[in-house]
Amino acid sequence: MRIKKATHFEQVPLEVVLQVANLHEDELPHADWHVPLREAQAETDPRRIHEKVMEAESVIFKRSQELANASDGHAERVAIKQGLDELLRIKTETLNWPDIRKRQD
């Protein structure tokens, strides 16, 4: 597997997320969510980053709903969680959204 060098806009490439989850893209037959995630990671136009992130979150949400009652899919759920963490990183570091992980209630 070829892992591309990370840039400012993609600190954790999807390939690394899948590797950490011990998966390969071809092992996620219904994982169409990785395409919009990659697009969000690769986007360099600040005006389009928000659009790409929202698109990726929408596709991930739909896939998460499909997996909700499935007995299998644990590995994909792990990869989805890591993908969502990456989208949150993009939102906080690139779009300057508040980091909800640092919030203390």
C-alpha positions, 0 to 999 in steps of 0.5 A: 500500500502506498501512503502519500505524504501528508500536507497541511490539509491532510494530516492523517491520510485515509490510507493511514486510518485504514491501516490503523484499523487493520483494513484495506479499501477493498475490504470495505465493499460498501464504504463509499464514504472514503471517497468524500473523506479523501476529497475533504482531506485533499481540498485546498480551497478554503471556500470549498473545504466546508462543503467537502467536509459536510458531504463526507459527514453526510455519507458517513452518517448514512453508512453508519445508519446502515451499520447500526443494526448489523452484527458485523462491520466492527472494523468499518465502524472503527475506520468510520470513527477515525474518519470522523476524527479526521473531519473534526480535525479539519474543521478545527484546524483548517476552518477554525471551528471550536474544538468540542473535545476541549470543552469542559461542562 
